[in-house]
């Protein structure tokens, strides 16, 4: 067994982190653009007006996607635990 197992697991981990965080990142971007357009149109440039809606929206999306994200993370953890016997042959 070579180190390709470890490389594959790390690649899967990074992809999983991207997939699980994508809904929250996309929400922050969409809300940020929307608030920036509103601030430009109304000429009101208050920092708290852009931060508070983003925080609330990201928290809401995080709560809504929590079961799905945890399912993905638990699935990956189970996969890593199943692969542990193969780690011994890497030494």
N, C-alpha and C positions, 0 to 999 in steps of 0.2 A: 504494500500500500504506500502510495506517495503522499505528498502534501496537497495533492489536488482536492482531497476531501475537505481539508481545512479551508482552502481557497474557495471552494464551492459554498461551504457553509457561511463564510464571511460575505460572499457575494449575495447569497440569499438573505442574509441579515440586513445588509444595506438596502436591498430592494424592498424588503418588508418595511423597514423604517420609512422609506419614501412613500410607499403605498399607504401606510397607516396615517402618516402625517399630511398626506395630500389634501384631504377634505378641509382640514383646518387652514392650511396654507392658502388654498384656493379661496376660501371664504374671506380670509384677511385681505387678499388682493382685491377681490370683487368689492368688498365693503370699502376698502381704502380708495379705490378708483371712484366709486359712487360718491363718497364723502368729499373727495377732492373736486369733483365736478360741481357738487352743490356749493362748496366753499368758493369756487371760482365764480360761479354765477351770482352768488349773493355778496361776494367780496368780504366775507367773514372768515378770517384766518386765525381761528382759535385752536390751539393744539389739543385741548381736551375734547373738542368736537370730533376730531379724527380718531383719537385713541379709545375713547369710551365705547363707541359703537363697534369698533373692531374687537375689543376685548369681550364684549357681551356676545357678539356673534360667534367668535371662536369658542367661547365657553359653551354656548348652546350646541354648536356642531360637535364639539368634543363629547358632550353628554349624549348626544344622539347617536354618535358612531362608536361609543365606548364598547357596547357588546360585540359589534363586528370586529373592531380592532383587537380586543382582548381574545376573541376567537382565533384571529390570525396569529397573534403572539403565542398563544397556548399551543396551536398547531405546530409552529416552528420549534417551540421548546420540546415538544414531544418528539419531533423529528431529530433534534440534536441528541436527546437522551437515547433514542434508538440507535444512533450512530456511534455512541460512546465506546462500545466494544471494539470498534474499528480504530479508535484513537490509540489503543495500546500497541498496535502494530506500526505506528508512526515513529516510535522511538528508535 
